[in-house]
Amino acid sequence: MDENQRERWLTLYQYAKEIQKLEPWNSFLQLDVFPVSLPNFKEPFFCTFLGNESPEKGIMVYPGYQALDGLWRFVKSDQMPPFQRMRYQQHLSCFFVSAHEVSAEDKNLIHQLGLKFKGKNWIIFESALLNLVPSECTIEEVNILIEVYGQLIEAVKEILSEKVIVDFEEGQVLHRQFDMYTGSWHSIIEKLEWSVELPTAPTIYPEIIEEINQLPMTADHFELDIISTPIVTDQLEGQRQGIVRFVLLADHKSGFIHKHELVHLQHNSQDVLLTVAIEGMLLNKRPKQLWVRDDLTETILRPLCEKTGTKIKVSEKLKSIDTFADKLFLHIQK
């Protein structure tokens, strides 16, 4: 790394140490949110702290409303298989860990920066984006975190010093915002409200619906989902590794896998789900019910189900698909 990058990394580590000294996890819960609006970004960065409700201490930064929505979905989906909850992760994180939890890459970075840590105070950073393997932050992400942490420190200090009172239980947050007219930062107590549009269902040609409706209705129940796996794509220079994903169409009762296809990063997940659902109906006749993982998938497939007389049901656990995934993971680990 060049000298400028080295200075930026050192600044980020220094800010992380300042937050660590404040011990925010002793005062705030995992879902106590601190929004920070940076001047050059349309949406806020939402910060939370780990450590009050778990042994793992950390600083989480969620870039924008979709990432914040992913946090809520991750927390609410506690019945979903842990690995499948990765579909919601989108954050820039900082963890305070023991030496044995630090990867060789992180140790190399720390060595390059000339930093030293002891005990459980090792500091590591991670960038986790949708469908990508968590990796080292880019220098652009480092610069973002420096700006966010600077304002997060001020927000935490204001609350801990009781300069401001924020009722997190009532949905309040302390929002750090930059005033372009005065050229200064301000803290605003407000209600945390946001909305993320559900995906728009892809267009279905009428002739496809007509062809499906000419088929008899069966008593079958199908499951449909795109699963994440522990397999990662090959490393390409200048690119992050992707998480290998498969779309699966399974029989809910017998566990038989009717269709399984690799989902590439460049694929549109909505189109993939709809295509496999249609192909499954054309090959196996109309199912009585289709089971899906969450409301996002339901939104994509509901028009098809309504037009073909198939019921649709949401369940965090999909018996047949999850059994297949468990066997696949065991095979990978051997």
C-alpha positions, 0 to 999 in steps of 0.5 A: 500500500502507498503512504496515503492508504497507510495513513487512512488505515491508521486513522480508521484504526485510531477511530475504532480504538476511540469507540472501543474506549467508550464501550458503547455495547455497555449502554446500547442494544444491537438494534439501537441505531445511529444514522449518519448522513454524509454530504455526498451520499443520498442515503444515511449510513446506519450504525449499531453496536454488538456486545450487549446481547452477545459475547462478540463486540463490534461496530456495524455500519449498514450502507443505506435503507436496503442494508438496514432492511436486511438487518431487520430481516436477519434479526427476525429470521431466527428460524431460518437456517443460519447459512441462508440468512446470509442473503440479507447481509450488507454491512461494513463491520469492525470486530474486537477479537482474540488473536486466534480469530484473526486471519492471515490477511488481517495479521499481514495488514496489521503488521504493515501498519506497525500496529500491535494488539494483545488479548481480546483487543485485536481489531479487524474490519470486514466488508460484507456485500450481497452474495459476495464473500466477506473480505477486506475493506477497499480504500474507498470503504475505509474513507467512508468508515472514517467519516462515519466513525467520526460522527458516531463518536460524537453521537455516542459522547452526547448520549453518554454525557446526557447532553441529549436524551434518546428513547430508543425503546420508543423508536427514537434515534440520534441522527448526525447530519451535515448542514451545507449552509452553516458548514457544521454537523448537527444531532437530530433526535427523530423517529426511525422510519423507512420503507424499502420497495418490495421487488416488482414481479417479472412480466409473465406472457399470457400464453404461458399462463394459458399453457399452464392452466391447460394442465391438471391441478395436482395435490403436490406441494413444491418448495422453491428457493435460491440457497447460499452455499459454503462454496466460493467462486475462483478469485479474479484479479480486482474482483471479490469472490462470489458465494456460489448459489443454487436455485432449487425446486423440490417436492415438499413431501418426498424431498425429490429435487425437480430442478437445480441450477447454478445462479451466477452473480450476473443473473437476475434472481427474480427472473431465475425464480420465476423461470424455474417455477414456470418450468417446474409447472410445465414439467410436473403439472400444476402444484396445489401449493408452493412454499417459499422462504420469505415475502420477497420471493412471495412477491415475485411468484404471487402473480404466477400462483394467483393466475394458475390457482396455486396457493403460496405459503411463506416459511423460513424453514423449507424441509426438503430444500434445507435437508438437501442443503445440509447434505450438500454442506456435509459433502463439501466439508469431507 
